[in-house]
Amino acid sequence: MSNCIELVGIGPGDLKYLTEEAMDTIIRADIIISFGRVANSISDLREDIKIVRKIEDIKRFLEEENEKKIVILASGDPCYYGINDYLIRNNISIDRVITGISSLQYMMSRLKRNYNDIISMSFHGRDIDFSRFEKGRSYFLLTDKINTVDSISKGLFDREFRGKMTIGANLSYEDELIEEKNIGDRFGLFNLSVVVVDIDVD
């Protein structure tokens, strides 16, 4: 018999945003697999977490086990620019996905804004294509160490876009930061932050 593999999204990070279904699944699992940052968030709930650094580590753990209930942890919603896509592309079959609150949901709730018409993009490990931006539109962006909020701010400004940018860093934690500035301003280095961009019409 094969393992039962479940992918569980833990939300933005603070355990109070973990859904009841996700918590129950994590508690009942035989084995928990997680990348380090996510494992730190869940350490108060489970300490016996197998830390991985890459997809190959996950594959190795799955090959070594049999007839186990295995949970792979993911930040936010694993189906929103998350690990679910990587697992599919690496032929890792998931029996069930349990969603969590995405960074988009959390950030827009903190801003008390609807996000029906917002355009979301991820620059986490992807190149920035500034030709995709348009005047009069709003965007929700995921950043990384290379594609930082500062580089996005400068890139938009250099292409004559004007408007507002609102950064969200360390979302849901005690040191959470939400700050609004103008396109073209510097924000400083915040790894894995999100930013809402509202581009003026003219």
LONUBA-794978 format. One record per atom (N, C-alpha, C, CB): residue in one letter; chain; atom name; y, x, z. Coordinates in pm, whole numbers. Glycine has a CB too. Layout:
! LONUBA-794978
  sevex  seti  kolti       y       x       z
      A     A     CA       Y       X       Z
...
! end
This chain:
! LONUBA-794978
  sevex  seti  kolti       y       x       z
      M     A      N    -119      85       0
      M     A     CA       0       0       0
      M     A      C     124      88       0
      M     A     CB       1     -96     123
      S     A      N     234      33     -51
      S     A     CA     357     110     -63
      S     A      C     452      78      53
      S     A     CB     426      82    -197
      N     A      N     556     157      60
      N     A     CA     659     133     161
      N     A      C     743      12     124
      N     A     CB     748     256     177
      C     A      N     804     -48     225
      C     A     CA     907    -150     204
      C     A      C    1042     -79     222
      C     A     CB     891    -273     304
      I     A      N    1120     -72     115
      I     A     CA    1245       4     118
      I     A      C    1363     -92     111
      I     A     CB    1250     107       2
      E     A      N    1449     -84     212
      E     A     CA    1567    -171     217
      E     A      C    1694     -86     220
      E     A     CB    1561    -264     340
      L     A      N    1792    -126     143
      L     A     CA    1921     -59     137
      L     A      C    2021    -141     216
      L     A     CB    1968     -39     -11
      V     A      N    2078     -81     320
      V     A     CA    2163    -155     413
      V     A      C    2305     -98     413
      V     A     CB    2105    -151     555
      G     A      N    2401    -182     381
      G     A     CA    2542    -143     389
      G     A      C    2594    -166     530
      G     A     CB    2626    -222     288
      I     A      N    2660     -65     587
      I     A     CA    2704     -76     727
      I     A      C    2850    -119     739
      I     A     CB    2685      58     797
      G     A      N    2917    -143     626
      G     A     CA    3058    -182     633
      G     A      C    3149     -61     639
      G     A     CB    3081    -269     754
      P     A      N    3273     -79     683
      P     A     CA    3371      31     678
      P     A      C    3344     145     775
      P     A     CB    3507     -24     705
      G     A      N    3264     122     878
      G     A     CA    3231     232     969
      G     A      C    3214     191    1113
      G     A     CB    3336     334     961
      D     A      N    3311     122    1170
      D     A     CA    3302      77    1308
      D     A      C    3188     -25    1320
      D     A     CB    3436      15    1356
      L     A      N    3104      -8    1422
      L     A     CA    2986     -94    1436
      L     A      C    3018    -242    1453
      L     A     CB    2906     -48    1553
      K     A      N    3140    -274    1495
      K     A     CA    3172    -416    1513
      K     A      C    3176    -491    1380
      K     A     CB    3306    -430    1584
      Y     A      N    3181    -417    1268
      Y     A     CA    3182    -481    1137
      Y     A      C    3043    -487    1075
      Y     A     CB    3276    -409    1044
      L     A      N    2943    -440    1148
      L     A     CA    2806    -448    1100
      L     A      C    2757    -592    1109
      L     A     CB    2714    -354    1182
      T     A      N    2699    -644    1002
      T     A     CA    2650    -782    1006
      T     A      C    2527    -792    1094
      T     A     CB    2620    -833     864
      E     A      N    2499    -912    1142
      E     A     CA    2382    -933    1228
      E     A      C    2253    -901    1153
      E     A     CB    2379   -1078    1280
      E     A      N    2247    -938    1026
      E     A     CA    2129    -909     945
      E     A      C    2109    -758     929
      E     A     CB    2140    -976     807
      A     A      N    2218    -686     905
      A     A     CA    2208    -541     890
      A     A      C    2163    -477    1020
      A     A     CB    2344    -482     846
      M     A      N    2219    -520    1132
      M     A     CA    2183    -464    1261
      M     A      C    2035    -488    1293
      M     A     CB    2270    -523    1372
      D     A      N    1989    -608    1269
      D     A     CA    1849    -642    1296
      D     A      C    1755    -559    1210
      D     A     CB    1824    -791    1272
      T     A      N    1793    -539    1084
      T     A     CA    1710    -461     992
      T     A      C    1703    -316    1035
      T     A     CB    1765    -471     849
      I     A      N    1816    -262    1078
      I     A     CA    1821    -122    1123
      I     A      C    1735    -103    1248
      I     A     CB    1966     -80    1152
      I     A      N    1745    -196    1343
      I     A     CA    1671    -185    1469
      I     A      C    1520    -192    1445
      I     A     CB    1714    -297    1565
      R     A      N    1477    -278    1351
      R     A     CA    1334    -300    1328
      R     A      C    1270    -198    1234
      R     A     CB    1314    -438    1273
      A     A      N    1350    -115    1168
      A     A     CA    1297     -22    1070
      A     A      C    1210      86    1135
      A     A     CB    1411      44     992
      D     A      N    1108     131    1062
      D     A     CA    1026     243    1109
      D     A      C    1100     375    1088
      D     A     CB     891     246    1035
      I     A      N    1170     384     976
      I     A     CA    1239     508     940
      I     A      C    1379     474     887
      I     A     CB    1158     587     833
      I     A      N    1478     550     932
      I     A     CA    1616     536     885
      I     A      C    1653     663     811
      I     A     CB    1715     508    1003
      I     A      N    1701     647     688
      I     A     CA    1747     759     607
      I     A      C    1896     741     580
      I     A     CB    1667     769     473
      S     A      N    1972     848     595
      S     A     CA    2116     835     578
      S     A      C    2180     968     544
      S     A     CB    2180     777     703
      F     A      N    2291     961     471
      F     A     CA    2377    1077     456
      F     A      C    2454    1094     587
      F     A     CB    2474    1061     334
      G     A      N    2502    1216     612
      G     A     CA    2557    1251     742
      G     A      C    2670    1164     791
      G     A     CB    2604    1388     739
      R     A      N    2769    1137     706
      R     A     CA    2887    1061     749
      R     A      C    2849     921     795
      R     A     CB    2989    1052     636
      V     A      N    2757     857     722
      V     A     CA    2712     723     759
      V     A      C    2628     729     886
      V     A     CB    2631     659     644
      A     A      N    2546     830     899
      A     A     CA    2462     845    1018
      A     A      C    2545     856    1145
      A     A     CB    2372     966    1005
      N     A      N    2656     926    1137
      N     A     CA    2745     939    1253
      N     A      C    2797     803    1298
      N     A     CB    2863    1032    1221
      S     A      N    2823     715    1203
      S     A     CA    2877     582    1237
      S     A      C    2775     495    1310
      S     A     CB    2922     512    1111
      I     A      N    2648     520    1283
      I     A     CA    2543     432    1335
      I     A      C    2466     495    1450
      I     A     CB    2448     395    1224
      S     A      N    2508     613    1495
      S     A     CA    2430     689    1594
      S     A      C    2417     617    1729
      S     A     CB    2495     824    1617
      D     A      N    2510     528    1763
      D     A     CA    2499     454    1889
      D     A      C    2388     348    1882
      D     A     CB    2632     387    1923
      L     A      N    2348     312    1761
      L     A     CA    2245     210    1742
      L     A      C    2107     271    1726
      L     A     CB    2278     124    1620
      R     A      N    2099     381    1650
      R     A     CA    1973     453    1631
      R     A      C    2002     603    1631
      R     A     CB    1902     410    1498
      E     A      N    1923     678    1705
      E     A     CA    1941     823    1709
      E     A      C    1840     896    1621
      E     A     CB    1930     873    1851
      D     A      N    1731     829    1587
      D     A     CA    1622     892    1510
      D     A      C    1646     877    1360
      D     A     CB    1486     830    1548
      I     A      N    1760     924    1313
      I     A     CA    1799     909    1173
      I     A      C    1766    1037    1098
      I     A     CB    1949     875    1159
      K     A      N    1699    1022     984
      K     A     CA    1668    1136     899
      K     A      C    1789    1161     807
      K     A     CB    1536    1112     816
      I     A      N    1854    1274     825
      I     A     CA    1975    1306     750
      I     A      C    1937    1368     615
      I     A     CB    2067    1401     830
      V     A      N    2001    1319     510
      V     A     CA    1979    1375     376
      V     A      C    2112    1422     319
      V     A     CB    1912    1270     282
      R     A      N    2103    1512     222
      R     A     CA    2224    1564     155
      R     A      C    2229    1524       8
      R     A     CB    2229    1715     168
      K     A      N    2115    1489     -50
      K     A     CA    2110    1455    -192
      K     A      C    1996    1358    -219
      K     A     CB    2094    1582    -278
      I     A      N    1997    1300    -339
      I     A     CA    1897    1201    -377
      I     A      C    1756    1259    -369
      I     A     CB    1925    1149    -517
      E     A      N    1741    1387    -405
      E     A     CA    1609    1450    -402
      E     A      C    1549    1446    -261
      E     A     CB    1619    1595    -451
      D     A      N    1635    1456    -158
      D     A     CA    1586    1448     -20
      D     A      C    1529    1310      10
      D     A     CB    1700    1481      79
      I     A      N    1596    1206     -42
      I     A     CA    1547    1070     -23
      I     A      C    1411    1054     -90
      I     A     CB    1647     966     -79
      K     A      N    1399    1103    -213
      K     A     CA    1272    1094    -285
      K     A      C    1159    1162    -206
      K     A     CB    1285    1158    -424
      R     A      N    1189    1277    -150
      R     A     CA    1088    1353     -75
      R     A      C    1041    1274      48
      R     A     CB    1144    1490     -33
      F     A      N    1137    1215     121
      F     A     CA    1100    1136     238
      F     A      C    1011    1017     198
      F     A     CB    1226    1087     311
      L     A      N    1047     951      89
      L     A     CA     971     833      46
      L     A      C     830     871       3
      L     A     CB    1043     764     -69
      E     A      N     814     988     -59
      E     A     CA     682    1033    -103
      E     A      C     593    1070      14
      E     A     CB     696    1151    -198
      E     A      N     655    1114     124
      E     A     CA     578    1159     239
      E     A      C     528    1045     326
      E     A     CB     660    1252     322
      E     A      N     588     926     312
      E     A     CA     553     813     399
      E     A      C     470     710     323
      E     A     CB     680     747     455
      N     A      N     397     627     400
      N     A     CA     316     522     339
      N     A      C     309     403     435
      N     A     CB     173     574     306
      E     A      N     326     284     377
      E     A     CA     319     158     451
      E     A      C     421     153     565
      E     A     CB     180     138     507
      K     A      N     539     201     540
      K     A     CA     645     200     640
      K     A      C     761     112     593
      K     A     CB     694     344     669
      K     A      N     832      60     693
      K     A     CA     956     -11     662
      K     A      C    1070      91     671
      K     A     CB     979    -133     761
      I     A      N    1124     124     556
      I     A     CA    1223     230     547
      I     A      C    1359     171     511
      I     A     CB    1181     336     442
      V     A      N    1460     211     586
      V     A     CA    1597     167     560
      V     A      C    1680     287     514
      V     A     CB    1661     102     687
      I     A      N    1746     270     401
      I     A     CA    1843     368     353
      I     A      C    1981     312     383
      I     A     CB    1825     398     199
      L     A      N    2060     385     460
      L     A     CA    2192     339     499
      L     A      C    2296     377     395
      L     A     CB    2231     395     636
      A     A      N    2395     291     379
      A     A     CA    2505     317     287
      A     A      C    2635     270     351
      A     A     CB    2483     245     150
      S     A      N    2744     336     317
      S     A     CA    2874     291     368
      S     A      C    2920     168     291
      S     A     CB    2979     404     357
      G     A      N    2999      86     356
      G     A     CA    3057     -30     289
      G     A      C    2954    -123     231
      G     A     CB    3149      14     180
      D     A      N    2976    -165     108
      D     A     CA    2884    -248      32
      D     A      C    2814    -156     -68
      D     A     CB    2958    -367     -41
      P     A      N    2683    -136     -56
      P     A     CA    2614     -41    -145
      P     A      C    2616     -80    -292
      P     A     CB    2472     -28    -101
      C     A      N    2656    -204    -323
      C     A     CA    2664    -248    -462
      C     A      C    2806    -238    -518
      C     A     CB    2614    -391    -473
      Y     A      N    2901    -190    -437
      Y     A     CA    3038    -173    -484
      Y     A      C    3067     -23    -493
      Y     A     CB    3141    -244    -388
      Y     A      N    3052      32    -614
      Y     A     CA    3066     175    -637
      Y     A      C    2985     254    -533
      Y     A     CB    3214     217    -631
      G     A      N    2867     203    -501
      G     A     CA    2788     262    -393
      G     A      C    2660     326    -440
      G     A     CB    2757     158    -292
      I     A      N    2576     356    -343
      I     A     CA    2453     432    -368
      I     A      C    2348     351    -445
      I     A     CB    2395     479    -238
      N     A      N    2360     221    -447
      N     A     CA    2262     139    -518
      N     A      C    2245     184    -663
      N     A     CB    2302      -8    -513
      D     A      N    2357     214    -728
      D     A     CA    2354     257    -867
      D     A      C    2280     390    -883
      D     A     CB    2498     270    -922
      Y     A      N    2304     484    -790
      Y     A     CA    2236     614    -795
      Y     A      C    2086     599    -775
      Y     A     CB    2294     708    -687
      L     A      N    2046     511    -685
      L     A     CA    1903     489    -660
      L     A      C    1835     431    -784
      L     A     CB    1883     396    -540
      I     A      N    1902     336    -849
      I     A     CA    1845     277    -971
      I     A      C    1828     383   -1079
      I     A     CB    1936     162   -1023
      R     A      N    1932     465   -1098
      R     A     CA    1927     568   -1202
      R     A      C    1825     678   -1172
      R     A     CB    2065     630   -1220
      N     A      N    1787     689   -1046
      N     A     CA    1686     788   -1007
      N     A      C    1549     725    -984
      N     A     CB    1731     860    -881
      N     A      N    1533     602   -1037
      N     A     CA    1403     533   -1034
      N     A      C    1347     512    -894
      N     A     CB    1303     610   -1116
      I     A      N    1437     488    -799
      I     A     CA    1395     454    -663
      I     A      C    1404     301    -650
      I     A     CB    1484     526    -555
      S     A      N    1290     239    -634
      S     A     CA    1283      93    -630
      S     A      C    1315      41    -490
      S     A     CB    1144      45    -674
      I     A      N    1412     -50    -483
      I     A     CA    1456    -110    -357
      I     A      C    1402    -252    -347
      I     A     CB    1611    -109    -345
      D     A      N    1342    -285    -234
      D     A     CA    1287    -419    -215
      D     A      C    1394    -521    -177
      D     A     CB    1179    -416    -109
      R     A      N    1497    -474    -103
      R     A     CA    1601    -567     -59
      R     A      C    1730    -490     -34
      R     A     CB    1557    -643      69
      V     A      N    1842    -550     -74
      V     A     CA    1974    -494     -45
      V     A      C    2046    -586      51
      V     A     CB    2057    -474    -176
      I     A      N    2096    -530     161
      I     A     CA    2173    -605     258
      I     A      C    2317    -555     251
      I     A     CB    2115    -590     403
      T     A      N    2405    -641     214
      T     A     CA    2542    -598     189
      T     A      C    2618    -573     319
      T     A     CB    2615    -701     106
      G     A      N    2729    -501     305
      G     A     CA    2822    -480     415
      G     A      C    2962    -508     365
      G     A     CB    2810    -336     472
      I     A      N    3059    -507     454
      I     A     CA    3198    -529     415
      I     A      C    3245    -407     335
      I     A     CB    3289    -554     539
      S     A      N    3295    -429     216
      S     A     CA    3341    -319     132
      S     A      C    3478    -272     176
      S     A     CB    3344    -360     -16
      S     A      N    3515    -151     133
      S     A     CA    3648     -99     162
      S     A      C    3755    -186      99
      S     A     CB    3662      45     113
      L     A      N    3724    -245     -16
      L     A     CA    3819    -337     -81
      L     A      C    3844    -458       7
      L     A     CB    3766    -381    -219
      Q     A      N    3738    -521      55
      Q     A     CA    3753    -639     142
      Q     A      C    3831    -604     268
      Q     A     CB    3616    -696     179
      Y     A      N    3793    -493     330
      Y     A     CA    3857    -456     457
      Y     A      C    4005    -426     437
      Y     A     CB    3787    -335     519
      M     A      N    4037    -344     337
      M     A     CA    4176    -303     315
      M     A      C    4264    -422     282
      M     A     CB    4184    -200     202
      M     A      N    4218    -510     195
      M     A     CA    4302    -624     156
      M     A      C    4320    -721     271
      M     A     CB    4240    -696      35
      S     A      N    4220    -731     359
      S     A     CA    4238    -817     477
      S     A      C    4341    -758     571
      S     A     CB    4104    -836     550
      R     A      N    4344    -623     584
      R     A     CA    4445    -559     668
      R     A      C    4584    -577     612
      R     A     CB    4414    -411     684
      L     A      N    4593    -586     479
      L     A     CA    4724    -607     415
      L     A      C    4759    -755     404
      L     A     CB    4725    -543     276
      K     A      N    4664    -840     443
      K     A     CA    4682    -986     435
      K     A      C    4714   -1029     292
      K     A     CB    4795   -1033     530
      R     A      N    4637    -973     198
      R     A     CA    4660   -1000      56
      R     A      C    4534   -1054     -11
      R     A     CB    4707    -873     -15
      N     A      N    4554   -1145    -105
      N     A     CA    4444   -1185    -191
      N     A      C    4417   -1072    -290
      N     A     CB    4475   -1319    -266
      Y     A      N    4295   -1067    -342
      Y     A     CA    4266    -964    -440
      Y     A      C    4196   -1022    -563
      Y     A     CB    4179    -854    -378
      N     A      N    4231   -1147    -594
      N     A     CA    4173   -1215    -710
      N     A      C    4198   -1139    -840
      N     A     CB    4228   -1356    -721
      D     A      N    4320   -1088    -856
      D     A     CA    4359   -1027    -983
      D     A      C    4371    -876    -976
      D     A     CB    4490   -1085   -1029
      I     A      N    4332    -817    -866
      I     A     CA    4346    -671    -854
      I     A      C    4235    -603    -936
      I     A     CB    4340    -627    -703
      I     A      N    4269    -491    -995
      I     A     CA    4174    -414   -1075
      I     A      C    4123    -299    -988
      I     A     CB    4239    -360   -1208
      S     A      N    3993    -290    -971
      S     A     CA    3938    -183    -887
      S     A      C    3879     -73    -973
      S     A     CB    3831    -238    -791
      M     A      N    3902      50    -931
      M     A     CA    3849     168    -999
      M     A      C    3805     269    -895
      M     A     CB    3955     231   -1094
      S     A      N    3704     346    -929
      S     A     CA    3661     455    -842
      S     A      C    3687     588    -912
      S     A     CB    3513     441    -805
      F     A      N    3759     677    -843
      F     A     CA    3778     813    -890
      F     A      C    3699     910    -802
      F     A     CB    3928     850    -891
      H     A      N    3601     855    -733
      H     A     CA    3513     936    -647
      H     A      C    3409    1002    -736
      H     A     CB    3445     850    -534
      G     A      N    3431    1129    -769
      G     A     CA    3340    1198    -858
      G     A      C    3360    1165   -1005
      G     A     CB    3201    1168    -820
      R     A      N    3471    1101   -1037
      R     A     CA    3501    1063   -1175
      R     A      C    3638    1115   -1214
      R     A     CB    3493     910   -1194
      D     A      N    3660    1138   -1342
      D     A     CA    3790    1182   -1390
      D     A      C    3887    1064   -1392
      D     A     CB    3779    1244   -1530
      I     A      N    4015    1093   -1370
      I     A     CA    4118     990   -1374
      I     A      C    4163     970   -1518
      I     A     CB    4239    1028   -1284
      D     A      N    4156     848   -1566
      D     A     CA    4205     812   -1699
      D     A      C    4331     728   -1682
      D     A     CB    4095     735   -1782
      F     A      N    4447     794   -1688
      F     A     CA    4572     723   -1663
      F     A      C    4608     624   -1773
      F     A     CB    4685     823   -1648
      S     A      N    4539     632   -1886
      S     A     CA    4566     535   -1994
      S     A      C    4517     395   -1956
      S     A     CB    4498     581   -2124
      R     A      N    4437     384   -1852
      R     A     CA    4386     254   -1809
      R     A      C    4488     176   -1725
      R     A     CB    4258     273   -1730
      F     A      N    4594     243   -1683
      F     A     CA    4695     176   -1600
      F     A      C    4799     105   -1688
      F     A     CB    4764     277   -1507
      E     A      N    4847      -9   -1638
      E     A     CA    4946     -87   -1710
      E     A      C    5057    -131   -1615
      E     A     CB    4881    -210   -1778
      K     A      N    5177    -144   -1670
      K     A     CA    5289    -192   -1590
      K     A      C    5266    -338   -1551
      K     A     CB    5422    -177   -1668
      G     A      N    5312    -372   -1430
      G     A     CA    5301    -508   -1382
      G     A      C    5165    -544   -1326
      G     A     CB    5334    -601   -1492
      R     A      N    5075    -445   -1311
      R     A     CA    4941    -472   -1259
      R     A      C    4922    -406   -1123
      R     A     CB    4834    -423   -1357
      S     A      N    4823    -455   -1049
      S     A     CA    4788    -397    -918
      S     A      C    4646    -343    -923
      S     A     CB    4803    -504    -805
      Y     A      N    4625    -232    -853
      Y     A     CA    4497    -162    -858
      Y     A      C    4450    -124    -718
      Y     A     CB    4509     -37    -946
      F     A      N    4318    -125    -702
      F     A     CA    4256     -73    -580
      F     A      C    4172      46    -622
      F     A     CB    4169    -183    -507
      L     A      N    4201     164    -563
      L     A     CA    4139     288    -608
      L     A      C    4065     358    -495
      L     A     CB    4245     381    -666
      L     A      N    3947     411    -528
      L     A     CA    3871     496    -438
      L     A      C    3896     640    -478
      L     A     CB    3718     462    -441
      T     A      N    3927     727    -383
      T     A     CA    3963     864    -412
      T     A      C    3858     961    -360
      T     A     CB    4099     897    -351
      D     A      N    3875    1090    -391
      D     A     CA    3789    1193    -335
      D     A      C    3871    1319    -312
      D     A     CB    3668    1221    -428
      K     A      N    3804    1432    -284
      K     A     CA    3875    1555    -251
      K     A      C    3955    1611    -368
      K     A     CB    3777    1659    -205
      I     A      N    3912    1582    -490
      I     A     CA    3982    1632    -608
      I     A      C    4084    1530    -658
      I     A     CB    3882    1664    -720
      N     A      N    4040    1407    -673
      N     A     CA    4129    1299    -716
      N     A      C    4192    1235    -592
      N     A     CB    4052    1192    -801
      T     A      N    4291    1304    -538
      T     A     CA    4353    1261    -414
      T     A      C    4463    1157    -440
      T     A     CB    4411    1381    -340
      V     A      N    4510    1098    -332
      V     A     CA    4621    1004    -344
      V     A      C    4744    1075    -401
      V     A     CB    4654     941    -208
      D     A      N    4766    1200    -358
      D     A     CA    4881    1276    -409
      D     A      C    4871    1299    -559
      D     A     CB    4892    1409    -337
      S     A      N    4752    1334    -609
      S     A     CA    4737    1360    -752
      S     A      C    4753    1231    -832
      S     A     CB    4601    1424    -780
      I     A      N    4708    1121    -778
      I     A     CA    4726     992    -845
      I     A      C    4873     954    -846
      I     A     CB    4643     882    -777
      S     A      N    4940     973    -733
      S     A     CA    5083     942    -723
      S     A      C    5163    1023    -824
      S     A     CB    5134     971    -580
      K     A      N    5137    1152    -832
      K     A     CA    5208    1239    -926
      K     A      C    5175    1202   -1070
      K     A     CB    5174    1386    -900
      G     A      N    5047    1178   -1097
      G     A     CA    5006    1144   -1233
      G     A      C    5071    1017   -1284
      G     A     CB    4857    1130   -1239
      L     A      N    5079     916   -1198
      L     A     CA    5145     791   -1237
      L     A      C    5295     812   -1258
      L     A     CB    5121     683   -1131
      F     A      N    5357     887   -1168
      F     A     CA    5501     912   -1177
      F     A      C    5534     989   -1305
      F     A     CB    5550     989   -1054
      D     A      N    5454    1090   -1337
      D     A     CA    5477    1170   -1458
      D     A      C    5464    1088   -1585
      D     A     CB    5381    1286   -1462
      R     A      N    5392     977   -1577
      R     A     CA    5375     888   -1692
      R     A      C    5472     771   -1686
      R     A     CB    5232     837   -1700
      E     A      N    5574     787   -1603
      E     A     CA    5688     694   -1593
      E     A      C    5650     558   -1536
      E     A     CB    5749     674   -1728
      F     A      N    5544     555   -1453
      F     A     CA    5514     434   -1377
      F     A      C    5591     439   -1246
      F     A     CB    5361     420   -1352
      R     A      N    5642     324   -1204
      R     A     CA    5713     313   -1078
      R     A      C    5656     195   -1000
      R     A     CB    5866     297   -1100
      G     A      N    5669     201    -868
      G     A     CA    5617      94    -786
      G     A      C    5578     146    -648
      G     A     CB    5498      28    -853
      K     A      N    5485      77    -584
      K     A     CA    5443     109    -448
      K     A      C    5297     152    -444
      K     A     CB    5464     -12    -356
      M     A      N    5267     238    -347
      M     A     CA    5129     278    -320
      M     A      C    5105     263    -170
      M     A     CB    5102     425    -368
      T     A      N    4994     201    -134
      T     A     CA    4958     184       7
      T     A      C    4824     249      31
      T     A     CB    4955      34      46
      I     A      N    4824     354     113
      I     A     CA    4701     428     142
      I     A      C    4631     369     264
      I     A     CB    4732     578     165
      G     A      N    4498     373     261
      G     A     CA    4417     337     375
      G     A      C    4321     451     405
      G     A     CB    4340     205     350
      A     A      N    4329     510     522
      A     A     CA    4243     622     559
      A     A      C    4176     594     693
      A     A     CB    4324     753     566
      N     A      N    4054     642     709
      N     A     CA    3976     620     833
      N     A      C    3969     472     868
      N     A     CB    4038     700     950
      L     A      N    3945     391     769
      L     A     CA    3947     246     789
      L     A      C    3847     201     894
      L     A     CB    3919     176     658
      S     A      N    3892     117     983
      S     A     CA    3819      52    1092
      S     A      C    3804     139    1216
      S     A     CB    3682      12    1045
      Y     A      N    3843     267    1208
      Y     A     CA    3832     356    1324
      Y     A      C    3963     358    1405
      Y     A     CB    3795     499    1279
      E     A      N    3957     420    1523
      E     A     CA    4075     423    1611
      E     A      C    4191     498    1547
      E     A     CB    4040     488    1743
      D     A      N    4162     597    1463
      D     A     CA    4269     673    1398
      D     A      C    4301     620    1258
      D     A     CB    4231     820    1390
      E     A      N    4270     493    1235
      E     A     CA    4300     430    1105
      E     A      C    4447     448    1069
      E     A     CB    4264     281    1108
      L     A      N    4472     477     943
      L     A     CA    4608     492     893
      L     A      C    4627     405     770
      L     A     CB    4639     639     860
      I     A      N    4728     321     773
      I     A     CA    4769     244     656
      I     A      C    4918     269     637
      I     A     CB    4737      89     672
      E     A      N    4954     325     522
      E     A     CA    5091     369     501
      E     A      C    5136     338     358
      E     A     CB    5105     519     529
      E     A      N    5257     285     345
      E     A     CA    5311     252     213
      E     A      C    5423     348     174
      E     A     CB    5364     107     210
      K     A      N    5418     396      49
      K     A     CA    5524     480      -6
      K     A      C    5546     442    -152
      K     A     CB    5488     631       6
      N     A      N    5636     514    -216
      N     A     CA    5664     490    -358
      N     A      C    5575     576    -446
      N     A     CB    5812     518    -389
      I     A      N    5546     528    -565
      I     A     CA    5479     611    -664
      I     A      C    5563     736    -686
      I     A     CB    5456     534    -798
      G     A      N    5501     852    -679
      G     A     CA    5572     978    -691
      G     A      C    5586    1051    -559
      G     A     CB    5708     955    -750
      D     A      N    5575     977    -448
      D     A     CA    5583    1039    -315
      D     A      C    5453    1112    -283
      D     A     CB    5614     933    -207
      R     A      N    5461    1204    -187
      R     A     CA    5343    1273    -137
      R     A      C    5292    1204     -11
      R     A     CB    5374    1422    -110
      F     A      N    5160    1198       2
      F     A     CA    5098    1135     116
      F     A      C    5030    1237     208
      F     A     CB    4997    1033      70
      G     A      N    4989    1350     154
      G     A     CA    4908    1444     230
      G     A      C    4763    1427     193
      G     A     CB    4928    1424     382
      L     A      N    4677    1515     245
      L     A     CA    4536    1515     208
      L     A      C    4456    1423     299
      L     A     CB    4480    1657     213
      F     A      N    4396    1322     237
      F     A     CA    4307    1231     309
      F     A      C    4180    1218     225
      F     A     CB    4375    1090     335
      N     A      N    4071    1275     272
      N     A     CA    3945    1268     198
      N     A      C    3888    1128     201
      N     A     CB    3844    1369     255
      L     A      N    3836    1083      89
      L     A     CA    3767     955      79
      L     A      C    3853     838     127
      L     A     CB    3638     959     158
      S     A      N    3979     843      96
      S     A     CA    4068     733     131
      S     A      C    4072     632      16
      S     A     CB    4211     785     163
      V     A      N    4133     519      42
      V     A     CA    4155     418     -62
      V     A      C    4305     400     -78
      V     A     CB    4084     283     -26
      V     A      N    4345     347    -193
      V     A     CA    4487     325    -215
      V     A      C    4506     200    -302
      V     A     CB    4553     449    -281
      V     A      N    4604     119    -262
      V     A     CA    4643       3    -342
      V     A      C    4771      42    -416
      V     A     CB    4665    -125    -252
      V     A      N    4769      27    -546
      V     A     CA    4882      63    -632
      V     A      C    4940     -65    -694
      V     A     CB    4838     164    -743
      D     A      N    5068     -87    -670
      D     A     CA    5138    -200    -732
      D     A      C    5243    -144    -825
      D     A     CB    5203    -295    -623
      I     A      N    5220    -155    -956
      I     A     CA    5307     -96   -1056
      I     A      C    5412    -200   -1098
      I     A     CB    5226     -47   -1179
      D     A      N    5539    -156   -1095
      D     A     CA    5649    -244   -1136
      D     A      C    5636    -281   -1284
      D     A     CB    5786    -176   -1109
      V     A      N    5696    -394   -1319
      V     A     CA    5696    -438   -1459
      V     A      C    5779    -344   -1543
      V     A     CB    5748    -581   -1472
      D     A      N    5898    -307   -1492
      D     A     CA    5987    -215   -1564
      D     A      C    6029    -100   -1472
      D     A     CB    6111    -289   -1617
! end
